[in-house]
Amino acid sequence: MDDFFPLYIFPEGSLSASVITTVWVGVLVVVFFNLRLGWLLSGLVVPGYLAPLILAKPWAASVIIFEGIITYLIVWLCSEFFSRWGRWSSVFGRDRFFALLLVSVAVRIGMDGWILPILGEIINNEFGIQFDYRNNLHSFGLIIVALVANQFWKSGVIYGIFPQLVTIGVTCLLIRFGLMEFTNFNLNSLSYMYEDTATSMLASPKAYIILITTAFLASRMNLHYGWDFNGILIPALFALQWYQPTKILTSCIEAFAILGVSILILKLPVFKRITMEGGRKLLLFFNVGFAYKFVLGYALLWWMPEVKVTDFFGFGYLLATLIAIKMHDKDIVVRLSRALLQTSLTAVAVASLIGFSLTFLPQLWSWPIPQAKAPVYLAASLSEHGLDEVVRQDKMAMYGNKSRDSVAVPLPQEMEVFAQGVRTLMEYATTGNPVLLDEGRMNLARVNYRVDLIQEQYLYLQEHLPRRGWGSYAININSESQLVVEVPAPLDERNTMEAGAKLFSAMDAKALAIAGSNRRTNADGTSDVLTNYRTMFQSFHREVARNDVLQIRGHGSERLRNQMQTQPMDTQESLGITNSSVWVKHSLPPGLKLGMLRDWIGSYHLEWKQTPLTNLQRDATREGFAELVLSREDLRKILFRTLLPEHDLVVQEHAQRIDGYLQDWLLGSKKEIAASGTNSYIKPQLEELLFLDEEIVRPLLDLIRTDYQRSGWTETGLEELGNINAAAGVFGYQLISYRHVASGKDYLILAEKTDQGTRRYWGTYVFRLGSANPFVVQVPRPGYEINSFEYGLALFESLRSRAILIAGASPNANTDKSADLIRLVNKENAFNLVSQVIQRESGAEPLLLVQSRAFAIRADLPTANADVLLSVDSGVTEKHNLSPLQKRLLRTMDQHGLESKLVDGSIETAGYEVGFSPQAQYLKQSANTEFAMLWLSPLTRANYQQQTENRLMIAQFDALDIVSYEKPLYKKLADNANLGISGTVSEELRSVLAEYLVTHDIVILSTLLSRWPDYSFERLIDVDSKQAFMLVYNPSGKLVMVANLVSSHMESTIRIDSDRIERDQIEEYINSRSVWLEFVQRNETS
């Protein structure tokens, strides 16, 4: 059976994923029950329209039925109950249906625009659930609610609900277990025709004004002139298409085609003895219409594959069929056509006048906007930044909406408030009236947007936190152009967002629109701005696009490549698979500067037709719409052309080896590693890590693999490095190209800039260029586990490893322990992310991650008699069972003269297993990757310590039995509640101590001890700064003074309150390397 099914019988791009097909099934079901059980032949569209909704959005289908019942009850009460006491009579016929239509609009406004959103938010808040009411609690369809209500009129709700549910249910079963199982019909890309007006009352109020006006006018024409349209909805739906005259034409052609073919069929001998009336006749005509669409769909796929097939279908689902039936029944082809066109055109004119008049009315109230969470307002002004910098920062924030189903579907009232705000800002850009700017900001603030003026030229609209994935927008208040630049897939198609911003400013365009998430973030497709009407992106397009639009696309995304592979080879080439291309709909956008584009990227294809890709904005624009599909190379050219000097690659060449250079750099200045207790480490957010992955680390690894050669970087590689460097600048990081002159070895260093105010301390990452062995060295605690960093560097060079990862903060940098990278609760950090990306990008190649750690002597447990303890992720306890890469690591340690021991579960090695190390957790997601921990003994680490330690001083203090120990100075002082006043120390003692600090003479130090035997002295090594301090205790045991033993500022003194030890003060003392730290009373501090 699998060899035959599914049957590919429906034409792709039209009936294979269209509500027309489901309506066809629904009509079959309704007619069947009408002919067999006598059920009402009304609401023909309802089962087929609701069936796919029940399968995809059951809550929305329930809302439609509920609103239909409410509409029926309101009209019935007014017509049959309150009319007994009122001055009106019962309504029937066309008046009854007009009343249902009018009330259904009011019910949708009240329910969808007010009651249901508030109810959904109350449910979420009260019950603590995450119900997506934005995407579910709303109705669909222009007239579907009125049709549902009309079905209840004769039978009532109690007796009418059963037949309705049965027909809908049977239709659902036939679609789900018939069409979807055995044919190529699917709901994955089901798109309701004209879905913007179908799903939102506020998306197009013009449509509802036209609908109601035409229905009323048609009923009056029927009453006064006897014009019969087969229902007042026929001219009403027809009138909606006068703004798209081609739809009028296609609908008429389809109606005449149905009429002609049906007449021929009815003349066949088989129908001579069959009564073709009622449901039978309707089914025949509708089947002819469906066959017409079926043949047309395949014909257009064959002859015109680049066009949108549904554009050539008639409007609606039964419109052409009902027109054809009325023409056939009354034999009034010409008269009906004239009456239909005349009524609809007149109604459009009247409705337009009404709509225009309504714009002069004051806005007396505003739509209620439910707030799920209080927004976190971004207070920092963007006015001091350039547009490019703001866009890059904004892109990083957009990565927060990459998690599954994280994009909130805007409510109709939110879209209306947003549109009103955009309209006001556009008016401000024209008039310069500051009142309009304030009004626009107020409207946009209601939907979580802020508006900043950048470079005194651009109004930049971006979301406050929490972001909903609605996109960012810019308006050029100084532009005379009407060009709108759009970027619909900034996270799917890399660098299109930056390129769009640069083209926007270079072409002096009027507006810039940037989508706020991946196209596939939401599983139901509601995050895709190219196919979904209910997006702020589409709302912005409606407000600012004036047949002058340039949309920026990049062929680098997997989704776009997959779509292109189905096209002929010449189409693939012109779509940018090999070269960039510009696809034009009807005419070029007036504001598009093709000459400038050619200067920037060189040659490109110019195609005077539409791309075969789905594009809602293009479909909504009559002409002047261009899609610029950029190749990866041309995207790089645009970005490189406008890079600022600050983003140039830093190049350094030294005679010093990379390990010595890094030691001097990272350990020579304590500012390179966040010290304990400073709270300087900034924990990265999810969006920052995603940005780091997709915009910096992964492209960097790809570039090292493809564009670095023995002779150096290719020209393309250097350009891309500049782009990556600019992206790294978002975090205050930079790329440094380092070359060891003697050996010619090249390295690439991703490190944080030192000349900036606020730093993140996410670590430093060094990549070896050229030939490298499959090892990656990790140093998660370079400042805390003493000398583990130095040994890691030695291992990096000895193994010729691909990379070394160095954490940027002490594990105690933050008081909440969030800087400790080896704690599982802190697994979301840049250090782990870089490690994971390296593993992922290595694919199936063997790779060994080696972590340099330290162990200490444990007083309560025996200590292993080894220089290094080796633990591996596999748990191997015998050296001969190690993998080839692990054995290679073992040989390297042997060459270092280190005795190694495997962690084997013995008491002396207990606690040193790999266990649940965060850096080892990703192994399950990668192939052929191993993990090893090297635990270095204190003696071993001492051999790798920096040579700045003063061994002479150590010998002096040991000889005189002065206690020495390692401890953070701040902790020592903070824990010591017995501090004295430094002023009580004699000047003579201070003078002798000062003399020793200058000479470092052991005789003077001995004199100090002998002349003041009642005083005691201690030598403290600050763990963080590695500086040595003399602690002076008076005869009563109070700590009265601290002296820096190696200070170069002999006259400098820091005075602090003895009753209040502040961390900042102690850090100031340590970092300034002042000689004296004195404890004084509060009024004596300076």
N, C-alpha and C positions, 0 to 999 in steps of 0.2 A: 504493500500500500504506500509505503514511503517513497517508492519510485515514481508514483503518479501524483502525489499531493505534496504541496499545495498546487492547485491549478492556477496558472498565471493568466487569468482571463480578463481582469480589469486593467485598463490602460494606466500605466504609472504616471504619477503627477496629476491625476484627476480623480477618476472613480475608484482607484485602489485605496484611497484614503480621503474620502469625501463623505459628508453628511447626506449628499444626494443619494448615495447607495443605500444608506440606512433608511432614508425616507421611502425609497422604493420598496424595501422589505416591509416597512410599516404600513404602506398603502395596501400591499398584498394581504396583510393580516387583517386590517380593518375591513376591507371589502369581503374577505372570506367570512368573517363573523356577521357581517351585514346580510350577506346572501343566505347563510345557513341558520343564524339565530335571530335575525332581524334587529340586531343592535344598530344604534344610530350611525349614520354615515356622515359624521361631522368630526372636525379636528383631525383631518387626514394626516396632517404633518406631525401631530403630537407624538405618536409612538416612535416613529423613526427618528425624530429629533431628540427625544428623551433617552432612547435606548443606549446610544454611545455615552451619553452623560452618566447614566446609571453605572455603566461599566468603568468609566474613568473618574467621574466625580459624583458619587451617589448623593452627597449632601446637597450639591447644586440642583440635582433633579428633584430632590425632596422639597427644596425651597420653591421651585417652580410650581409644583402641585399645591403646596401650602398657600402660595400667593394667589394661585388660581381659585382656590376655595374661598379665600378672603374676598377676592374681587367679586365672585358670584354672590356671596352673602351680602355684601354691601349693596350691590345693584338690586338684588332680590328684595332686600328690606326696603329700599327706597321706592321700588316699583310696586311691590305687592303689599307691603305693610304700612309704611308711612304715608303712602298715597291716599289712604283712607281718610287721613286728617289734613292732607296737604291740598294745594291748588293744582296738582298735576294728576295725571292718570297713569295707569300701567303702561310700561313701554314694551314694544314688541317689534319684530322685524329688524329693519335697518337701524331704527332708533335704539333698540335694545343692544345690538352689537356695538353701536357707537358708544353707548354708555359703558359697556364692558371694556371697550378699548380705552376710554378716557379714565375710568377708575383703575384699570390695570397699570396705567402709567403712574398714577398717584400712589398706588400701593407699592410699586417698585421703588419709587423715590423714597417713600417712608421706610420701607423694609431694608432695601439695599443701602440706602444713604444714611440711615440713622439707627434703626432698631437693631438690625442683625450685627453690625460691627460692635456696637456697645454690648450687646448680649454675648458675643464671642469673647470680648475682652473680660467681661465679668466672669465667664466660665473659666477662662485661663487663670485669672487672679484668685478666684475663690477656691477652685479645686486643684490648683497647682499643676495643671496639665498644659501641654503645648499643642493646642488645637489650631490648625492653620485655617482660621476663620476667614482670613483675607482671600484665600484661594478657593474656598468652598461655600461659605455662606453668602451666596449671591445668585441671582437668577440669570437666565440666558434668554436671548431672543427678543426681537422687536415686538412681536405680537403673540408669542407662544403662550404667555400668561392669559391673555384674553381668549385664546382658542381653548385653553383648558377650562376656563370659567364657562365658556359657551356650551361645552359638552354637558355641563351639569344642569342646564336650564330646564330641559324637558323632564328629566328623570330625577333631578335633585341630587344632593351630595350622597345621601345614603344609598340610593339605588344606582346612582351613576358611577360611583367610585369603583365598584367591582368590575364592570366591563372595561373601564379604562385601565385598571391595573392588569387585567388579563391580557389585553392587546399589547400593552407595553411589555409585560413579562414575556409573552410569546415572541415578540420582536427581538428582545434581548437574547433569548435562547437561540433563535435562528442566526443572529449575528455572531454571538460568541462561539457557539458550537457548530455552526454551519459555515458561514462566510470566512471567519477567522481561522478555522481549522483546515478547511479544504480548498480555500482560494488564497490569492495574494492580497486580499483585503486586510487592512490592519488599522489599529487606532493609534499607533506610535506617533504618527505625524498628522493626525486628524485635525483639520482646521475648519472651523465653522466659517462659512462665507460671510464676509463683512463683520468679522468678530468684534471689532472695536465698538460698533453700535449694538451688537447683539449681547455683549457681556456687561456693558456699562451704560447706565442711564445718563451719565455726565460726559461720556466720551464724545458724543455728537448730539447735543440738544437740537441742532438744526434738523436732524432726521426725525425727531419726535414731533417737532413743530409741523414739519411737512406732512407727516403721517396723519396727525390729528386733523390738520386743516383740510387735507385732501379727502379724508374719510367723511368729514362733515359736508364738504362741497359736493361730493359724489351722492350723498344721501339726499341733498336738496335737489340736485339735478334729476335724480330718479323720481323724486316726488313731483316736481314741477313739469319735467319734460318727458318723463317715462323712460329715461336712459337706463338701460339694464346692463350692468358690467359683470354679472355673475358674482355679486358681492361688492360692498363698498371698499374692501381691502385691495381689490385689483388695481384701481387707479391710484390708491394710496401707495402701494408698493412700486407701481410704475413711476410715480412722481419722484421717488427717491433717486431715480437714475438720470434725471435731467442734468445733473452736474457731471455725469459720465455718459455723453451721448452715444458712445459706442455700445453701451449696455442696452440702451433703447433699441438700437439697431439689431443687436444679437438676440434680444428677447423677441422682437417682431419676426425676425427670420426663423427663430425656433418655433414660434407659434404657427406661422404659415406652413412650415415644414411638417409639423405635427398634424395640422389640419389636412394638408394635401395627402399625406401618406395614410392617414386614418380613413379618409373618404375612399381611397383606392381599396383599402382592406375591407371596408364595410360592403363594397360592391362584389366581393368574392362570393362564390356560391355557398360556401360553408356558413356564411352569416345570414343567408336569406330567410332561414326559418328560426333564427335566434333573435330574441328581443334584446337589443343592445341599448338599455336604458339604465339609469341609476349607477350602481356600483360597477356593473359590467362595462358600461361605456366609459366611465371615468378611468377604470383600470386599463382599458384598451388604449386610450389616449395617453395615459401616463407611461405605459410601456413603450409606446412609440417615441415619446419624448426621451425616455431613458436610453432606448436604442439609438436615437439621434446623437445623444451625448457620447454613447459608447463608440460609435463609428467615428465621430468627430475627434474624440480623444486619440484614437489610434492613427487617424489621418494626420493630425498635427504632429504627433510623435515621429511620424515617418517623413513628412515633408518639411516641417518647421520645428525641429527639436529644441530650438533655443527660446521659443515663446512659452508663456504661461498658458496652459491649455484652458484653465477655468475662465480666463478672460473672454473666451469665445463662447462660453455657455450663456444662456439667458439668465436673467436675474431670478433669484428665489428657487423654490423647489417645485411648486405647482402652478406658478404664475402663468407660464406659457401654455401649460395644459388646460387650465381653466379658461383662458382667453380663446383657445382653439375650440373648446367644447361649446362656449357661448356662440362663437361664430357659426359653428355647425348647426346648433339647435335652432337658432333664429334666422340663419342664412343672411346675416347682416355683416359681412366681412368689412365692407367699406365704411358703413355707418358706425359700427362698433369701434373700428380703428380711429375714425375721426373723433368720436365722442371720448374715447380713452385718451387720445393725445391732447385734445382740447381741454378736458377736465384736469388732467394731471399738470399740464403746462400752466393753466390759469391758477391752480392751487399752489404751484411752486412760486409763482409771482406773489400771490397773496401771503404765503408763508414767509417768504423772504422779507416782505414789508413788515410783517408782524415781528419776525426775529430782529430786524434792524431797529424797530421801535423799542423793543425790550431792552436794548443796550443802553438806552437813555434813562432807564429807571435806576434809582439809587439802590445800592446793595444794602438791604435792610438787615440781613443776617448772614451768618457764615456757617459753613458745614462743621458739625462737631467732629473732631479728630481724636479717636481713642489713642491713648498712650500706654503701650505695654510697659515701658520702663522710662524713668526720667532720663532725658538725654544728658550726656556728658558734654558740656559746651567747651569747644576748643577756644580758649581765650587768647592764645598767642596770635598776634597779627601777622598777616602774610604780606603786608604792604612793602616790607623791606626786601622781599625776595623777588627774583626774576620768574617769569612764567615757566621756563624750563625746569627750574628747581622745584617750583610748586607742583608741577605735573609729576615729577619723579617721586616726590614725597607722597603725593596723592595715590600714585600707583601702588606704592608699598602698602598703604592703608587698604586698598582694594583687595589685597590678598586675604584679608580677613573674611571675605565672602566666598572663598573657594571651598569651604567645607560643604558637605552635602546638604542640599535643601536649605541653605542659609539666606537665600534672597527672598525677602518679603514681597508678596504681590501687593502693589498699592491699591488702596480702596478707591472707589470712584470719586469720593469727595476729596481725597488726598491729591488725586490727579488734577481735579478742578482747581484746588487751591494752588498747586504748583504751577499750573498753566496760567492762572491769574497773576502770580508773582512774576513769571517770565514775561508775560505781556506788559506788565508795568515797567519792568526793567528795560525792555525794548523801547518803550515809549520814553523812558528817561534817557536812553542813548540818543534818541532823536531830539528831544527838547532840552535836556540838561537840567530839568526841574528837580531840585534836591528833595522835594516832597515826594515825588514818585519813587526815588531811590529808597527812602525810608519806608514807604508803603510796600514796595517790592520785597524789601528785607523782612518786614513783618509777616507778610504772607508766606514767604519761604521758610521762615523760622517755625511756622506752625507745622510744617512737614519735615522738620529736622534738618534744614539747610541753613548754612551761613553764607554770606556774600562778602567777599573781600575785594578791594580795589588794588590791583597789582600794576606796578609801573605807571601809575596815573593813567592807565589806558584800558585795562581789562577788568571786568567784573567777573570774579571767579566764584562759582557756586559749588560747594562741596558739603557732604553730610557731616553732621555731628555724630558722636558716638552714642549708642551703638549704630553702626552702619547697616543699612538694609540692602545694599547692592543696587541702588537706584542710579548710580552714575554721577559724573561731575560735568560741569558745563561752564563755558566762558562766553562773554559778550564783549566785543570790541566797541567801546563807546565813541571812538574817534574814526571809525571806518565809514567810508562812503560806499563800500561794496555791500552786496547782499549775499555773498558766498557763505555757505555753511559747510564747515568741515566736520565730518562724522567719523568716529572710530567705534564700530560696533562690537569688536572682539579684541579688546586690548590685552587680555590675559591669555587668550587662545593663540593669538598671532603676535609673536614677540616683537617688541619695539615699534609696533604700529601706533601706540599711544604717544610715544615721544616724537615719532615722525609726524603724526597728525598735528601735534602742538607746534612743531617747527614750521610746517607748511601753513598752518593757520596764521602765525605771526608774519611769515615771509610774504604771503599773498595778501596780507592786510584784510583777512576775511572778517565777516561780521560776527560769526558765532562758531563755537566749537562744542561738540557733543561727544562725550566719552562714556561708553557703557560701564557699569560698575561691577561686573562679575564675569565668570566664565559662562559661555553659552549653555553648557550642560550642568551647571551647578545644581539646579532643581531637576529632579528626575522627570517631572511632568512637562518640562520644556518651558516653563513660565519665566525662566531667567534669560531666554534667548531673545534678544531685542530684534533680531532679524525675522522672527516668525510670530512673535507675541505682541498683540496690540496693547495689552495692559501693562505698559512700562512707562516710566518717566522719560526714557529715551524717545519713545514714539510721541509722547505728549510734547516734548521740546521740539521735535521735528515738525509737528503740526503747527506750532506757534511761530517758528522762525523761518522755516524753509519756504522760499519763494521761487521755485523752479531754478534754483542756483545752488546745487549741492555737490560736494566732492566727498566721497566716502573712501576711507583708507582701509585697504585690506592687505594681508600678507600671506603668501602661499606656504609659509612655514608650518602652519598648524596641521596636525594629522587629519582633522576633519575635512579641511579644505582640500588636502592632497587626495583623500579618498574620493571626494566628489569629483575631482578633476580626472582621476584615473578612469572614470566611466565615459569621458569625452574623447572625441577623435584626437589624433596626435596634433593636428594643427590648432585645435582649440586649446589643448594643453599648453602648447608653446605660447599662445597669445595670452593665456591666463597667468603667465608669470612663472610657469614651471621652469622655463629657461630664461625668460626675459620678463621685464615688467610690462604692464599693459594698461591702457585706459579704455574702459568700455562706456559708451555714450548712449543714453536713451534719447532718441529723437534729435536733440541739439546739445551743443556744448554749454556747460554752465557759463554764464557771462563773466563771472569773476575768476574763472580758472585761467591761470597763466601758464600756458603750455611751453612758452619759450623759457621761462624760468625753470620749469620742471626738466626740460631737456638739458639746460646748463648744469643742473644738479646731478642728474642720474645718467645722462647720455641718451642713447636710443631707447625707444619703447614702441610697442605695438599700439596703434590707435584703431579700435574696433567700433564701428557704427552700429552696434547692436547690444542687446542686454546679455549679461552673463547667464548661464544656466542655473545659477545659484539662487536659492530662495532669498528674497530681499523685500521686506515689508515697506521700508522707506522708499525704495525705488518704485514699488507698485503704487504708492500713495502720491507720487510726484509725476505730473503729466509729462514734463520735459525738463531739459536742463539738469539732468542727473548723470553724474559720472562716477564710475567705480575705478579707483586706482589700485590695481593689484601689483604689489611691489615684490620683487624677488629679494632673497636674503642679501644679496650683494648690494642692491640699490638701497635697501633700508639702511645698510651700513654706511653707504655714501652720504645719505641725508644726515645721519646722526654725526658722522665724523666731520662733515663740512661745518657744522655749527657748534662743535665742542669748544668749551671755554678753555683758556690756558691752564686754569687750575685743575683740569681733568687730564692734562698730559701725563703720560707715564713717567714716573720717577726712575731714573737710571743711575745706578751706583756701581763703580768698579773699584775694588780694593785688593790689596795684596793679602789681606787677612782672610783666613778661611771662614766659611759660613758659620761654623760653630763658635769660633772666637768672636766674630762680628755680632752674632745674636747674644752672646753672653755680655759683651760690653754694652750692647744696646738695651736689652731687656733687664739685665741685672745691674747695669751701671747706673740706671736711674730708677728709683722706686716708683716713679710716676707711671711706669709702663705696666705695673702689676698692681691692681687695687689692693691696698693693705687692709688688714683686719680692722673691723670696727668702723670703717669709714662710710659704709653704706653707699659706696660709689658704684658698685656693680648694678647695672640696669638689666633686669630680667627681660628677655625678649618676648614679644607677643607672637601669637601664631602667625599673623600676617607678615610680621617681620622675618620670621624664619622661612616662610614660603617664598618671600621676595628674595631672601638670601640664596635659597636653593635655585630658583628658576631664573633669576636675573644675574646672578654672580657666580656661584660655585659651579653649577652644571655647565654653563657656557664656558667658563674658564677651563674646566677639565677637557671639554670638547676641543677647545682651541689649542691646548697643549698637545693633544693627540694629533691634530690635523695640520696646524699652521706653524709649528716650531720645527726647524731643521737644524742640521749641524752648523750651518752658516749663520743661524739666527732666525728671527721672526720673518715671515713673509709680509709683504705690504698689506695684504688683507688682514693678516693676523694682528699687525700693529694697529690698524683702524679699529678692529673689534676690541682689542685691549683697551683702547681709549673709551669705547662705549661701556665696557664692563667697569672701567675705572670710574666713569661718571655715575653708574648705578651704585657702586660701592660708596661713593660720596654721600649718598642718602643717609648712610649710617655713620659718616665721619671716617670711613675707611679709605684706603688707597692701595694701589698696586705698586710695588717696587721691584724693578728688574735689577738683580744683583749678579755681578760676574766676578769670579775669583780669577784675577789676572794671571797668576802663575799657571794654573791648570786649564783655564778657559771654561771652567764649569759655570753654567748659568742656573739661576734660581729665580723663582717668582714668589714674592712675599706679599701676602694679604695682611695688612696691619692697620691699626688705628692711627689716625693722624694725632700728632702731639700738640699741635698749635690750635686747639679748639677748646671752648669753654667746658661743655658737658661731654663727658666720655662714657662709653658703654662697657668697656673692659670685657669684650667678648672673646679675646684671645688673638693670637698671631698664628698664621698658617703659612708654612713654607713648602713650595712644590719644586721638586728637582726637574729640570728640563733635560730632554734628551734621554739617553739610556739610564734606566733605573731598575732596581730589583723590586719584586713584589712584597715590599714591606711598608708599613705605615707606623711611625712611632708616635705615641701619644704621651703627653705630660699633663695630666689633669690637675696637679697641685705643685706648680713650679716654685711658688714662694713659701709654701707651707711644709712640704716634705723636702727637707733641706738636701740640696745637691741632686735631687732626682732630675731636675732640669738639665744640669750639666752632663749627667750620664746619658740622658736621652739624646742630647746633641751629639755626644761621642758615638752613640749607637746609630744615629741617623747617618753619620758619615761612614762609619765602619761597614754598615750593611748596604750603603748606597740606596737608601730607601726612597720611595716615591715622594713621601711627604712627612713632615713632622707637624703635629698639632700641639700648640702650647696654650694652655688656659690663660686667661687674662686677669684672674683675680684670685686672691687667697680664699680658701673655703669659708673663712670667717670674716670676709669683707663686709657682708651684710649681717646685721644682728639677727635676722630671721632665717639665716642659713641658706638663703636662696642662691648664694654664689658657690655653694659646694656642689661641684659637678658630678661627684660620685654617689650622691644621694639619689635614690630612684625617684623621689618626688620632684627632683629638679631635672628630669630627663629632657625637658624641652628647652634646649639651649643651643647656641651656635656651635659649640665644641662638638656635641653629639651629631648635629645636623651635618657638619662638614664630613665627619667620619662616615655617616650613613650615605651621603652622596658619593663619596669615593667608592664605597662598597657597591652601590647600585650601578655606577658607571663602569665598574670593572667587569660587569657581566659575569661570565662563567670562568674568567681567568683566576688562577690561584692567588690568594692574598692573605697575608698574615698581619694582623694588628698587634703591635707590641706596646704595652703600657709600662712606663717607668714609674715605679712606686718605691716606697721606703717602709722598712719595718724597724721597730725599736726593741730594746731589751725590755722584756716583761718580767716584773718582779715576782708575779704569782705563778708564772709558767716557765718551763725550761726554754732556752733559746736554741734555735737550730745552729749547728756548727757548720755554717756555710756563708759564703759571701753573698750569694744570690739565691733566693727562693723562686722557683719557676712554677707557675700554675697555668694550665691550659684549659680551654673551654670543654675539651673532650673528657677531662678528668683522668687522663693517662698518668700513671704513677711510676712507670718504668721508662728509662731513656730510650731503650731500643724500640719502644712502641710509638715514639714520636713521629710526626709527619716529616717529610723531607724539608719543608720550610722551618719547622721547629728545630730540627737537627742542625740546620744551617745557623740558626740563631744560637744554639748551644755551642757550636764551634767558634762563633764570634766571641762569645763570653770566655771561652777557653783561651783564645788569643789575647784577651785582655788580662789573662792571669787570674781569673775569678773562679772560685770553686762554687759549683752550682748544685742545688738539690731540688728535686721535684716535690711539690706539695702533695703529700701522699696520705693525708688524713691522720698522721701521727700527732701527738700532743704538741710537739714543738712547731708544727706547721699549721695547726688548727687556726682557722680564721683568715687564712690567706688564699682561699679558693676563689675562682672567678665568680662563682655564685650569681647573684643578681646585679652585677655591675651594669649600669645603664649603657655603657659603651659596648657591651657584649649582647644586648638584647636584640639588636638588628640582625644578628647572624642567621636567625630563622628565615629572614626574608631575602637572603643572598645565597648564592651558590659558591662553593669552594673557598669560602672565607673562614679563617681561623682567628682565634684570639688568645693572646698570652699576656700574663702579668709577670713583670720582673720586680721582685721585692728585694731591695738593696739593704744590706746590713749597715749599721752606723759606721763601722770601720771602712767599708767599701765606699760609702758616700763621702767620707772624709777625704778619701783619695781623689775625689772628683770635685771637691769644693773650690771656690774661687781662691786665688792666691793673694788676695788682699788681706787675709787674716794675719794678724801680728803674732807670730809664734813667740817672739821674745817677751811680749807682754804677758802671754799666757804663762810662760815659765816663771816670770817674776812673781806673779800673784800666787802660783802654786808653791813657790819656794817660801813665801811669807805666810802661807796658810790662810790666805784671804779667800773667802767663799765666792765661787763663781757659778752662775747658773743661767739658763735660758728661760726667758719669760717675757711676754709683752709688757713694756714699761707701763702702759696705761692700766693694764689689769693689776699689776703689782701695786700701783699707787691707789687704784680704786678699791682694791681689797684691803688695803692697809688703813685701818681706822685710827691709827696712832701716829699722826703727823705732827711734827713740831714746827716752830717758827725759825726760819733761817737766820734771823737777826740775832739769835742767841749764840751763834757760832762765833768764836773769837776771830779777830782779824788775823792773828798770827797763824792759826790753823789754816785759815783760808789762803794765806800767803804761801805757806809751805805746800799745800795741795796744788796751788796754781803753778808753783815752781816745778813740781813733778809733771804737771800736764804739759809744760813746755819742754822739759829735758828728757822725761821718761827715764830718769836715773833711779835704779833700784835702791841706792843709798838714801836718797831723799824719801822714797816710799817707806823704807825701814825706819827712818827718823820720825816720820809721821805716826807710825805705830808705837814707837817707844815713848815719844813725848806726850802723847794723848792716849794712854792705855785704857782710860774709861770709855773712850769712843770706840765704836765698832764700824767696820767697813765691809761692803759687799760689792762684788763685780757682777753686773747684770748685762746679758746680751739680749737686746731687743730682738725678738723672733722675726718681726716683720722687716725692720730696717737693717738688722745685723750690726748695729752700732753698739759700742761698749760704754757702760755708764758706771760710775762710782757712786754707791749709795752710802751716805754718811748718817750714822745713828748717834745721838747724844747719850750721855751716861744713863738716862732713864729709859733708853731703848726706843726713843722716838726718832723717826726718820725726819731729818731736818734739812737735808740738802742732797741734790743730785748733780753730778758733774759729768760732762761728756769727755771721755778719756782721749778721744781723737779729734776733738773739735779744732777747727782752724780759725774760729772767731773767739779769740781769747777774751775780748772785752764785752761780749754779748751776754745778756742775762734775760731770762724769761721769768716773770714773777706770776704766781698763781695763788688763788685763795686756798689756804690750807684746809678749809672746811668744805670746799666744793671742787672736786676734781672733774674738769670738763675734758671730754675726749678731744675736742678740737684744739684745746690749749696744749695738750700733750703731743698731739700730732704736729702742731706748729713748732714746738720745741724740738722734736725729733727731726723734722724736715729742714728746719733752719740750721741745724747743727750748732746751735748756741752752746756755750760751755756750761753756763750755770742755769739750774732750775731751782728757784727759791720759793719757799712757802711763806706767805705773809698773811697778815690779817686783811680782811676784805677791803678796808679803806686805804690800804697801802698798795694795792695792785696797780700796775701801770701798763 
